[in-house]
Amino acid sequence: MKRIDYSSLIGFIIGVALSSVLVLLFKENPGNVLKVLSGSFLQSKFDMGLTMFYTTCFAFAGLAFSIPFKAGLFHIGAEGQIVLSAMVAAVMGIILPESLGTFGIIAICLTTMVVGILSAQTIAFFKVYKQGHEVVVAIMLNFIFAAIATYVVLQNYQNTESQNPESSLIKPVFQVAKSDSIKAYFENSAVSGFLLVAVISCLAVWFFETKTKWGLEIKAFGENPTAAERMGISAKKINFLALGIAGFFSSLVGLTEVLGSTYQYKVGFSPAYGFLGIVVALLAQGHPIGILFSSFIMAVLHKGASDLDLETQFLTRDFSKVLQAIIIFCVAGAVYINHRRKKS
């Protein structure tokens, strides 16, 4: 019988405990801070909807990390891919004619997905053909993609009615989420039908990983690359396949932001979705269904952090970044230590 691995859960608990100690240094009550963080989403339907929006984005980002990780790749390039794909979605929504209607929406989605896939496979190209490490390449590309997105928007599609660094709104005909029944139920908060897409995606990934040849090959290669290659599983194919799928899910975060929420590209819109996806995936032990639950946990904490300005005397919403960083290090560290222990 396979033993359950609790390393990521232990790391998460340690991260929360260390954050509580840090809260004491600011002369705040850790119990009150945890109450604010965990209970904010229950205040109204709007707050719940915003939490479900974050859950959607975290789920896509978690899948974007989880699949390459099972192939032995530590994919930290999702952040750049998210930013780039969001920019592409916004630009397409601005330049396409309204007469396209539904076909325009399809064109926006397909183009954004292709860009997301290709931007992720750029990492695979450098790893396979230039022997570059995926972490180093991904870090470089994150900066490059962010710079490209900012330049394109601010130099060509800047919103002339705002002083904020953001694009113009996409054409009204493409703002279909405004009539979304899910959005209406949650008092027109940021959540949209992409929430259902996230749920379906997690189920589809579970089926892919357990019932298809490519899914099983990805896991086999990640477990033992040498043995997998001797069995005829190509390293090049696995790298391009795993990262291509990751790029696809990264692009869905961009679409969720532009088509499902703001209807424009905003510089700095992402609260590090790509990096928080690492915690989401590790906390769920890479299980696609578990990613839904770990996404919700991270979304609750992230949403609750926005109330710290009002509910505490010395802490602000910026504390969420510290909390997220501590949890990332603790969860990743616990998983790494457990992995090393198993090997020894």
BALOZA-272823 format. One record per residue (C-alpha): residue number from 1; residue in one letter; x, y, z. Coordinates in steps of 0.25 Angstrom, whole numbers. Each point is the difference from the previous one (the first is absolute). Layout:
# BALOZA-272823
i, aa, px, py, pz
NUM, A, X, Y, Z
...
***
This chain:
# BALOZA-272823
i, aa, px, py, pz
1, M, 0, 0, 0
2, K, 6, 14, -4
3, R, 2, 9, 12
4, I, -6, 14, -1
5, D, 10, 11, -1
6, Y, -3, 11, 10
7, S, 13, 8, -3
8, S, -7, 11, -8
9, L, -11, 1, 11
10, I, 10, 1, 11
11, G, 8, 11, -8
12, F, -13, 8, -1
13, I, -3, -1, 15
14, I, 15, 4, 3
15, G, -2, 12, -10
16, V, -13, 4, 7
17, A, 7, -1, 14
18, L, 12, 8, -4
19, S, -9, 11, -6
20, S, -7, 0, 14
21, V, 13, 2, 7
22, L, 3, 11, -9
23, V, -13, 6, 3
24, L, 3, 1, 14
25, L, 12, 8, -3
26, F, -9, 11, -6
27, K, -8, -1, 14
28, E, -12, -6, -7
29, N, -9, -11, 5
30, P, 3, -13, -9
31, G, -13, -5, 3
32, N, -7, 12, -5
33, V, 9, 1, -12
34, L, -4, -15, -4
35, K, -14, 3, 3
36, V, 0, 12, -10
37, L, 8, -8, -10
38, S, -9, -12, 0
39, G, -14, 6, 2
40, S, 0, 12, -10
41, F, -6, -8, -11
42, L, -12, -3, 8
43, Q, -4, 15, 2
44, S, -9, 1, -13
45, K, -3, -7, -13
46, F, 10, 10, -7
47, D, 11, -4, 10
48, M, -3, -15, -3
49, G, 0, 3, -15
50, L, 14, 7, 1
51, T, 5, -12, 7
52, M, -5, -9, -11
53, F, 7, 9, -10
54, Y, 13, -2, 7
55, T, -3, -15, 1
56, T, -2, -1, -15
57, C, 13, 7, -3
58, F, 8, -8, 11
59, A, -6, -13, -6
60, F, 5, 3, -14
61, A, 14, 4, 6
62, G, 1, -12, 8
63, L, -3, -9, -12
64, A, 11, 8, -8
65, F, 10, -4, 11
66, S, -5, -14, 3
67, I, 1, -6, -13
68, P, 14, 4, -4
69, F, 4, -4, 15
70, K, -4, -14, -3
71, A, 9, 0, -12
72, G, 12, 4, 9
73, L, -1, 15, -4
74, F, -1, 11, 10
75, H, -8, 10, -8
76, I, 0, 14, 6
77, G, -3, 6, -13
78, A, -15, 1, 1
79, E, 1, 14, 5
80, G, 6, 6, -13
81, Q, -10, -9, -8
82, I, -12, 5, 8
83, V, 4, 15, -3
84, L, 3, -2, -14
85, S, -13, -8, -3
86, A, -8, 11, 7
87, M, 6, 11, -8
88, V, -3, -8, -13
89, A, -14, -2, 4
90, A, -2, 14, 3
91, V, 7, 5, -13
92, M, -9, -10, -8
93, G, -12, 5, 6
94, I, 3, 14, -3
95, I, 5, -2, -15
96, L, -11, -10, -5
97, P, -12, 6, -6
98, E, -13, -1, 8
99, S, -7, -7, -12
100, L, 7, -13, 3
101, G, -8, -2, 12
102, T, 1, -14, 5
103, F, 11, -3, -10
104, G, 8, 11, 6
105, I, -1, -6, 14
106, I, 5, -13, -6
107, A, 11, 7, -7
108, I, 4, 7, 13
109, C, 0, -13, 8
110, L, 8, -8, -11
111, T, 10, 10, -2
112, T, 3, 2, 14
113, M, 1, -15, 3
114, V, 10, -1, -12
115, V, 8, 11, 6
116, G, 0, -7, 14
117, I, 4, -13, -6
118, L, 11, 5, -9
119, S, 6, 9, 11
120, A, 1, -12, 10
121, Q, 6, -8, -11
122, T, 11, 10, -2
123, I, 5, -5, 14
124, A, 0, -14, -6
125, F, 7, 4, -13
126, F, 12, 6, 9
127, K, 0, -12, 9
128, V, 0, -10, -12
129, Y, 9, 6, -10
130, K, 8, 10, 8
131, Q, 1, -8, 13
132, G, -5, 11, 8
133, H, -6, -2, 14
134, E, -15, 2, 0
135, V, 1, 8, 13
136, V, 10, 10, -6
137, V, -7, 1, -13
138, A, -13, 2, 6
139, I, 5, 11, 9
140, M, 6, 8, -12
141, L, -13, -2, -8
142, N, -9, 5, 11
143, F, 7, 13, 0
144, I, 0, 1, -16
145, F, -14, -4, -1
146, A, -4, 11, 11
147, A, 8, 10, -8
148, I, -6, -3, -13
149, A, -14, 0, 6
150, T, 2, 14, 6
151, Y, 7, 6, -12
152, V, -11, -5, -10
153, V, -12, 5, 9
154, L, 6, 14, 5
155, Q, 6, 3, -14
156, N, -12, -4, -9
157, Y, -13, -3, 8
158, Q, 1, 9, 13
159, N, -13, 4, 5
160, T, -1, 15, -3
161, E, -11, 1, 10
162, S, 9, -4, 12
163, Q, 13, 3, 6
164, N, 2, -14, 5
165, P, 9, -9, -8
166, E, -11, -8, -8
167, S, -5, -3, -13
168, S, -13, 5, -6
169, L, -13, -9, 3
170, I, -2, -11, -10
171, K, -12, 2, -10
172, P, -14, -1, 7
173, V, -4, -11, -8
174, F, 11, -9, 6
175, Q, -3, 4, 14
176, V, -10, -12, 1
177, A, 3, -3, 15
178, K, -8, 12, 3
179, S, -12, -8, -2
180, D, 6, -12, 7
181, S, -10, -7, 9
182, I, 11, -4, 10
183, K, 5, 14, 0
184, A, -14, 5, 3
185, Y, -3, -9, 11
186, F, 13, 5, 7
187, E, -5, 14, -1
188, N, 9, 3, -12
189, S, 13, -3, 6
190, A, 12, -5, -8
191, V, -4, -14, -1
192, S, -5, -5, -13
193, G, -3, -13, -8
194, F, 15, -3, 0
195, L, -2, -6, 14
196, L, -8, -11, -7
197, V, 12, -1, -10
198, A, 9, -2, 12
199, V, -8, -11, 6
200, I, -1, -7, -13
201, S, 15, 2, -3
202, C, 4, -7, 13
203, L, -9, -12, -3
204, A, 5, 0, -14
205, V, 15, 0, 5
206, W, -3, -11, 9
207, F, -6, -9, -11
208, F, 12, 4, -9
209, E, 10, -4, 11
210, T, -6, -13, 4
211, K, -7, -5, -13
212, T, 8, 5, -12
213, K, 14, -5, -6
214, W, 6, 14, 0
215, G, -4, 3, 14
216, L, 6, -13, 5
217, E, 12, 2, -8
218, I, 2, 14, 7
219, K, 0, -6, 13
220, A, 9, -12, -4
221, F, 10, 10, -5
222, G, 0, 8, 12
223, E, 2, -12, 9
224, N, 12, -5, -8
225, P, 4, 7, -12
226, T, 11, -10, -4
227, A, -9, -12, 1
228, A, -11, 7, -7
229, E, 9, 4, -12
230, R, 4, -15, -1
231, M, -14, -3, -1
232, G, -1, 9, -12
233, I, -6, 12, 7
234, S, 6, 12, -6
235, A, 6, 11, 9
236, K, -3, 11, -11
237, K, -14, -4, -1
238, I, -3, 0, 15
239, N, 7, 13, 2
240, F, -8, 7, -11
241, L, -13, -7, 3
242, A, 0, 3, 15
243, L, 4, 14, -1
244, G, -9, 2, -12
245, I, -12, -5, 9
246, A, 5, 9, 11
247, G, 0, 12, -9
248, F, -14, -3, -4
249, F, -5, 1, 14
250, S, 9, 13, 3
251, S, -8, 6, -12
252, L, -13, -3, 7
253, V, 4, 9, 11
254, G, 2, 11, -9
255, L, -14, -3, -7
256, T, -6, 0, 14
257, E, 5, 13, 3
258, V, -3, 7, -13
259, L, -13, -7, -5
260, G, -5, -3, 13
261, S, 3, 12, 9
262, T, 7, 13, -4
263, Y, -2, 0, -15
264, Q, 13, 6, -1
265, Y, 15, -2, 2
266, K, 5, 6, 13
267, V, 15, 1, 3
268, G, 3, -8, 13
269, F, -14, -6, 0
270, S, 6, -14, 5
271, P, 2, -1, 15
272, A, 11, -11, -5
273, Y, -10, -10, -4
274, G, 11, -8, -7
275, F, 8, -1, 13
276, L, -12, -3, 9
277, G, -3, -11, -10
278, I, 12, -7, 5
279, V, -5, 0, 15
280, V, -14, -5, -5
281, A, 6, -11, -8
282, L, 9, -5, 11
283, L, -10, 1, 11
284, A, -9, -9, -9
285, Q, 11, -9, -2
286, G, -2, 2, -15
287, H, -14, -7, 0
288, P, -9, 8, -10
289, I, -12, -1, 9
290, G, 8, 4, 13
291, I, 4, 12, -8
292, L, -14, 5, 0
293, F, 0, 0, 16
294, S, 14, 5, 2
295, S, -4, 12, -10
296, F, -12, 3, 9
297, I, 9, 0, 12
298, M, 10, 10, -6
299, A, -11, 8, -6
300, V, -7, 2, 14
301, L, 14, 4, 6
302, H, 2, 10, -12
303, K, -14, 6, 1
304, G, 1, 1, 15
305, A, 13, 8, -1
306, S, -7, 12, -7
307, D, -8, 2, 13
308, L, 12, 1, 9
309, D, 1, 15, -3
310, L, -14, 2, 7
311, E, 1, -11, 11
312, T, 14, 2, 5
313, Q, 8, 12, 6
314, F, 14, -3, -6
315, L, -2, -10, -11
316, T, -4, 3, -15
317, R, -4, -8, -12
318, D, 15, -1, -3
319, F, 1, -10, 11
320, S, -6, -10, -10
321, K, 13, 1, -8
322, V, 8, -4, 12
323, L, -10, -11, 4
324, Q, 0, -6, -14
325, A, 16, 1, 0
326, I, 1, -7, 13
327, I, -10, -11, -4
328, I, 7, -2, -14
329, F, 13, -2, 7
330, C, -6, -9, 11
331, V, -8, -9, -9
332, A, 11, -1, -11
333, G, 11, -3, 11
334, A, -9, -11, 7
335, V, -2, -7, -13
336, Y, 15, 1, -4
337, I, 4, -5, 13
338, N, -10, -12, 0
339, H, 5, -3, -15
340, R, 15, 0, 5
341, R, -4, -9, 12
342, K, -7, -10, -9
343, K, 13, 0, -10
344, S, 9, -3, 12
***
